Amino acid sequence: MPHIAPTFAPGRILLFNLLGLLLVWTWLSPSVMVWTELDDAVFLTANAWLSEDNETWVLFVAAINNRLFDVTSLLILLAIFLWAMSRDAQRQNRLLRWGGVGITMLLAAVFIAQSVRLVIPYTHPSPTLVYENANLVTQMVDFPTKDRSASSFPGDHGINLFLFAAFMWRFAGLRIAVVSAAFAVLLSAPRILSGAHWFSDIYFAALAINLIVTPWILLTPVGPGLARVTTAGLARLRDALPGR
C-alpha cells in the first residue's frame, strides 16, 4: 500500500537540502565553470548532429519535441502511476488512496511552479537563441516541433519529472522510483537534444529545486497528511453519490 503515514525525517531533509545547495554553489561560484563548460559541450555536440546529412536523426529529434510526444510522456507517467497502484497489496479503497496521492502531487507541482516564479527572478534564453548560426530543427522539418525558448531556465519539464520520481519513491517504493527516475532522464532529453534547453536547465536547476523543496513536502507530515485528507475527501464524495 502507499506509505501515506505522516513522518518527519530531518536527517534526510538536511541531506537532500545540502545536496541541492551544493549544486547551487557549483552554479554560482565564479571559480567553478563546470556548468558553463557542460552546457556548451552538450549543446555544440547535439547541435552538430542536426544536419542535413543526418536526416533520420533530425526527424527523430523533431518528433520527440512535437506536442504529440508530450502526450506520450504523460501516458508513460500514467502507466508508471497505475503500475504503482497495482502493487498496492491492500485493495480496499486502493483507487481512493492513489487518487489522494495523485492530487497531492498535482498540488505540489502547482505550488513549486508558482514559488519558482516568485523566488527565482533569473532566467535566460535557450542555446539556439544564444548561438548564431545554430542548426534549427524547426527549419528542417515540415511539422510543428520545438527548438527554442525565450525563457528556458529552469526547465519546467524537468521539475515535474523529478517531482514525479520523488513521489514514486515516497509512496511506491525504490523499484518504481528507479524506473521513474530513468524515465525522468529520458523524457527530459528531447528539449536538450533540440537546443530548446541548456543541460543545466534540467540537471542543475530542476534537480536543485526538487532537492531543496520536495523533501519539505514528502519527508514531513505535509505531503502524506494532505494525501490522507484528500483520500478522505474523495471517500466522502463517493459516499455522497446517488446509489451509495
Secondary structure, 3 states (H helix, E strand, C coil): CCCCCCCCCHHHHHHHHHHHHHHHHHHHCCCCCHHHHHHHHHHHHHHHHCCHHHHHHHHHHHHHCCHHHHHHHHHHHHHHHHHHHHCCCCCCCHHHHHHHHHHHHHHHHHHHHHHHHHHCCCCCCCHHHHCCCCCCHHHCCCCCCCCCCCCCCCCHHHHHHHHHHHHHHHHHCHHHHHHHHHHHHHHHHHHHHHCCCCHHHHHHHHHHHHHHHCHHHHCCCHHHHHHHHHHHHHHHHHHHCCCC
